[in-house]
Amino acid sequence: MKTKVSEKGQITVPKALRDRLGLRAGDELDMFENDGILTALKVMPDDPVDSVYGTVRLGRSTDEIIRELRGDVDLP
């Protein structure tokens, strides 16, 4: 697919590519050049869960919490 560079240096990603790649208005692309080939990679936002994963302190071990939830269970 072809596109043109505007006077302001902007390019338009063809709709078929935007749809196929899931690109939406406001998405960021990381662009770089390698041996004359321009490559754009969609910047994936940080998962908000990742930023807090493992930060909850319950004051008890996981085993204690599981025992409280399930009760004492005899395992085979």
N, C-alpha and C positions, 0 to 999 in steps of 0.2 A: 504494500500500500504506500502511496506517496502522499506527502504533505509539503507545504511550502513554509518557509521562514518569513514571518512578517517583518516590516520595517523596524519594529521594536524588538526583534529577535525571538518572537513567540512562535510556537508551533501548535497546531491542532492535532490531537490524537484522533484518528478516524473513529467514528462511532462503533463500527464493528469490533475494533480492537478494545475500545473502552468497555464495551459490553462483555466481550470474551474474558477480559482481565479483571472485570469488576471495578474499574476505575470510576470514581465519583468526583463531583466538584469538590475542591478542597483537599483531595488526596495529594500527598507529597510524593515526588519522584526523585530518586537519587540518580544523577546523570554523570557518566564518566566516558572517557574516550580511550580506546586501545587500538593502536595501529590504524587510525582513521575510521574506526567503527564507533558510532555513538550508541551507547547502551543506557537505557533507563530502567531502574528497578523501583518497584512500588515500595515505599517506606511503610513497614508495618508498625502501627502504633503499639506501644507497650501495653500489655494486658494489665488492667488495673488490679486484678487479683494477684498477679506476680509481685506487685510492689508491697503487698501486705502478707504474702504467704509466709507462714512460720512465725508471725509476730505475736500471736495470741498466747498469753501465759495464763494457764488455768490453775497453776499451783499443785497440780496432780499429774501423775504419769498417765500415759495413754492406757496402760493396762488397768489402772484404777478406774478411769472413766468408762472403759468398756465393761468392766465388772459391774459398775454401778448401773449401766444401761441394760445389760443382759442378765445380770445375776451370776452366781457361780454356776458354771457349766462344766460338766465332766466331759473332757475330750477323749476320743478313743485312742 
